Amino acid sequence: MRAKISALVLKKGEAFYGAAVTDFPPLDASFVEFVLRTRLASLRPEALPPKADAFKAFQLVGHRPEDFDLILQRAITSGKPSGEALVEYAVRRRAEMFNELKRQLAVLTPLQRAVLRRMADEDAQFAPFTAETLAFYAKYCGKLLPRKKITTGDVQRALDSLERKHRLVWRSARGAYALDDHMIGDVLNKERIGEEMRLLTEPGTEELSVEELTEHGFFGDVTR
C-alpha cells in the first residue's frame, strides 16, 4: 500500500505530487488482544492464548487481520486455541501464502519476473523504461533469452500483463506502477531462497514444506 501511495506523490503529474507520506504504524499487540477478547469471549481469561504467542502469530501472517482471523478460526475449530497452536497455524498459513505466490510467479515470463524484481528493488523510484532499467532487464534475462533484445514495447506488454492478467502490479491513472502486495516484495527480496529465485520461478517444482521454507530463511524475520 505504501508503494502505491508513494507513486502518487513522487511522480510529476500525479494527483498528490510533492506531498509528504507519513507511515502509519502496523497494527500492534493491542489489536491482537482486542480480537482475542471479542472472538474468544466465551473462554475464561486464563484459557486465552498468551498475548506474546498471539502477537507472534499475527506477525507471521504479515500483520494482516484477515489472515489472523483465519488462523484463529482454524485454532478454534480444532478445539486448541492455545498459543502454541496459534503460532503453528500461523506458520502453516505463511507457508500457504508463500506457495500461492510461488504458483503465480512460476507462470511468468523471464521479463515479467525481471520487471517485478526491479520494482521490488526500486520501490517508489521505479522507472520502467530508462536505459539503466532496460540494461537490468537484459542482464536478468540474459541466460534465458541470450539473443533477445529487450525493447520498451516488450516492457510495456510485460507490465500490462502483470497488471491486468496476473494482478501482481498496480497502475495509477497517470502510469506509475507499484507492487500490488507488499508480500511480493518481501519474497522477491529474499534472494537467499534457492539460487537466485530458482525455487520461485522454475515451473513444475513442488510446493515447499514448512521445514523447507524455514531452512531457506522464509521465517527469518520472525523469531519463533
Phi, psi and omega in degrees: 000319181297321179299321179295315180294319180299324180297334181277345183247345183259344182260130177300139180094345178283161189301324186242032181305130177092350180284161179268146177250124179253125179288128171272138180294147178293159176304138188245198185296332179294326176294316180299317179299318178299315180298317180298316182294325182276319182283330183246038184297335182283347181272151174292149182308322182288345180269353179289150176300144176305141183300322182296318179293319181296320180291324176299318178297320179297319177296319182299328179264022172075028181059032182262114181303320183294324179282327175295319178298323179296312182290329177294319178296321177297319180294320179295315181298324180285348182080013182228067180280042179279166179298316181298316180295321181296317178296319180296318177294326178294319178298316180295319180294321178297321176295320177299316181297319179298312183291329174297315179292322178301318179296322179293318182289331185295335183265359181283155174283162177305320181291320177299320178291323178296320178297315178298318179301314179294320179297319178294322181290319188269339181056232184290345179274004184303124177234103193290341190240012179288161179300320180296319180290320177298324177294323177298314179301315183298318179293317181296319184270356189307314183288329182271330181229066189297334183251010183262122174271125182279123179252165178297328176295320177299316182295317180298318178296323178295317179296317180299319180292319179297327180279308191273323184267309187269344178059035179259347185230142176252143179234129177284171181298335182255013170095012173278143184243150176206156174296141184285337183217133183298336182293332177300314178294321179301315182289316181297327182283352178271071185293346179283353178284105180072203179255101179047055176072017181305317182294335180276327196251343182284117177300144174091351178288148184280163177298151181266140178280168176302319181296318179293320178296321177296317180299324182272007172088012184291339178255014185296337182275354179229116181286125179274000000 
